[in-house]
Amino acid sequence: MSQETSERQDRLETIFKMQKGLTEMMNLDRYPKDSEGKISALCTAIMHEAVELQRTTNWKWWKTPVEFNEAVAREELIDIWHFVVQASLELKLTPDDILHEYGKKNEINRQRQQNGY
């Protein structure tokens, strides 16, 4: 394993630990109990946060544009990360698993691009 890969894994491990700690602080009475329900709820949260991120952009071509606020956009993106990491934890994906699965899917996407996908 390269130094760079090790550092990425360490950073991802840190994020996972932070998310686990946050989840331990939460009142989860209304959080679904079953795995499918949890993933469904997290998907809903991710989609809504993605809409909040989109709203930071000038996607409405019929509206007078305003200055893009990168700080607000970053905050919305991090909200998405929280829910993606939680979904990863719910699916029992480790940082190693994520690097492996990401690498596999990245290769598929590269092949698709090379083949005119």
N, C-alpha and C positions, 0 to 999 in steps of 0.2 A: 504494500500500500504506500502510495506516495505521501509526502509531507502535506501537500495541498489537499488531498482527499481526507487525510486525518484531521486537518484543521476544519474542513467543511463539516465532517461528522461531529467534531467537538462542538461547533456552533449549533448544529441541529440538535444535538443532545441537550445543550443548554436551553434552547427554545422549548423542547419537549418537557424538560424539568420545570421550567417556568409555567407552562400550560397546566401540567399536573398540579402544581402548587396552587394556581388560580382556581382550578376546578375543585380542589379540596376546600376552598374557602366559600364556595357558592352554596346557596340553598337549592338543591336539586329536586325538590318535591314535585315540581311540574315538568321536570326533564323525563322523557320517555324511559321506560325500564328495559325494553327489549332493544337488541342491536339494530334491527331494521328501523324502528321508530326513532332511535337516536340519529342514525344516518339521514333519515328523511328530514328531521328537524334541523340538523346541521346544514343540509343542502338548502333548505329554505332560508336559513340565516345567511349562508354564503351568497345566495341570489340577491337577497335584499341589500346586503352590504355592497355587492357589485353594482346595484342600481345607485346606491349612495355615492360610490366612486364615480360612476358615469355622470352623475349630476354635478360633479366638480368640473366637468368639461363643457365646452360650448357645442354640444351635439345638436342643439336645436338650431338648424340653419335659418329658421324664420325669426329668430329672436336676436336682439342686439347683443353681441358678445361682451363678456366681462373678462377681466384679467384672470388667467388661470392661477389658482392658489395651490401650488405644489405641496405645501405643508399639509393642507386639508386632504388633498388626494393621497398623500402618503399615509395619513392617519386612517383613512378608509381602507386602503390596501392592507394595512396591518390588522384591521378588524377582520378582513377576509382570512388572513394568515391564522389568526386565533382559531377560527372555525375549521380551517383546513387541518391544522395541527390536531385539534380535538377529534376530528373525523379520523385522522391517522391513528390516534390513540385508540379510538373505539374499534377500529379494524385491526388493532394489534400490529400495526406497522411500526417497525423500528427505524431509526435513521439509516441503518444499513439496508433495510428493506427498501426504503424510499430511494436511496441512491441506486440500488440494483434495478428496481422497477422503472425509475426515471431513465436510466441508461438504456434499458430495453426499448422503451417507448420512443426515446429520442432517436435511436437507430432506425426504428420503423418509420418515423416521420422524415428522417433524412432520405431513406430509400424512396419514400413516396415523392419527395421533392425532386429527386433525381429522375424519377420515372414519370414526371409530369402530372402529379396528383392534383 
